[in-house]
Amino acid sequence: MTADFDLIVIGAGMAGVSAANKCAGAGWNVGIVDPLPYGGTCALRGCDPKKILRRGAEIIDAAHLMGDTGISENGIRIDWAALMRHKRGFTDAVPEGIEQVLAGNTVTMFHTAARFTGPNRVDIGGTEYSADRFLIATGARPKPLNFPGHEHLIDSTDFLNLDTLPARIVFVGGGYISFEFAHIAARAGATCSIIEHGDRPLNGFDPDLVDDLLTSSTEETGISVHTSTTITRINPTSDGFTVTVAQGDRSSTIAADIVVHGAGRTPNVDGLNLAAANVAVSSRGVTVAGHLQSTTNPAVYAAGDVADTAGSPLTPVAVSEGKVAASNMLKGAATIPEYTAVPSTVFTLPELNRVGLLEDEARAQGFDIIIRNTDASRWYSSYRIGAHTARAKIIIDRTTDTILGAHLLGRGYAELTNTFALAIKLRLTTRQLKSAPTSYPSLGSDLSSML
């Protein structure tokens, strides 16, 4: 019996769309299904809209930094509703654009949910379809929190659709979402608190940059950062909410107009009925081999945040996995995605960046390392914009003179991080990097001095 499709992609985010277009472009009969607007979290509910809102915060921040140099902050403010309209000017057009490309590749599109009914069959909107291959690319969702009053939380999607910015905001969790949104909201005039249950926020980034610089810079902005603190209850009040927190034996309350869930995400597998397809799943997502094929159902692949892989939950990783999965399905191959030198940025002000190994990781792997720990706060690039926080920690393999890790904190440093990522990927030596000419005076010209 002939299958209805060569491939059905479940999830129309970046991983799913890239795979669908690649396979359809190779002549396969492809279907894609998602109950949400096509585009996924990054383009519609995450990275891209967040960065648009951040532009307003950047302008406020830039004026503040130059406050004693003849630049006046008076009259500069964020009109939140207007800034939100600017964001929608981008996000509103995304689904149609994606669908036009899919249609051009003759991909069949379904705007509803899908659930497996067997190893090679899915129910889509009440109709069963079969396929030779499936790609699960449904991403992640906010992980469940179970303290009393958790139902009053809003998530990142809700925050990015606020027409009016509340005056008092509590963020649950000390990760990307909380820090990035708090830095935006504080510069728009809100009073923000971040509640982190661990002893330090932003695990996975260099602890010296986080503890010594970013946390203090965040608090100087007026954002309260509470570590080793747990939310025990949220109670509604006549004018918002009371958030009860515990720090050791002490309990206190924080008044809030909204409480935002920024405490991590979990693979979005609910409702897929994976058991019916004999697809194994762990707490980290669909269990796959290195080449992204299900370990229990050879007809199924998974990519992006829903897959249990060695990759970080980042959009470039999802896109790469989607393309690799598509290529493996088309060729019957077992290519493993490349996860070396994937940069990651927390878009606070200043922004926090990482690519490659942390210092402890490099030591644990037995490398003989050199650490270039540079305070760049008095460099020309910082002085020019009035900044007082900028630091770089570069980890170098003494034996090969190649870079093992780069950790940067500074305004605009994400672009420098991209250069370090390329250097790690291509195994360029520090000698080669330092000898490369750069545009001057530009931020990029700082790179050689960091080595």
Salt bridges, closest charged atoms under 4 A:
GLU58 OE2 - ARG54 NH1 2.51
GLU58 OE1 - ARG55 NH1 2.91
ASP61 OD1 - ARG187 NH2 3.33
ASP61 OD2 - ARG411 NE 2.72
GLU73 OE2 - HIS64 ND1 3.15
GLU99 OE2 - HIS111 NE2 3.50
GLU128 OE1 - ARG121 NE 2.85
GLU151 OE2 - HIS152 NE2 3.71
ASP163 OD1 - ARG88 NH1 2.92
GLU180 OE1 - LYS50 NZ 3.07
ASP206 OD1 - LYS393 NZ 2.98
ASP208 OD2 - LYS393 NZ 2.69
ASP211 OD1 - ARG200 NE 3.57
ASP239 OD2 - ARG168 NH2 3.86
ASP257 OD1 - ARG168 NH2 2.74
ASP270 OD2 - ARG141 NH2 2.71
ASP308 OD1 - ARG284 NE 2.82
GLU351 OE1 - ARG54 NH2 3.01
GLU359 OE2 - ARG363 NH2 3.07
GLU359 OE1 - LYS393 NZ 2.99
GLU361 OE1 - ARG354 NH2 2.77
ASP368 OD2 - ARG398 NE 3.18
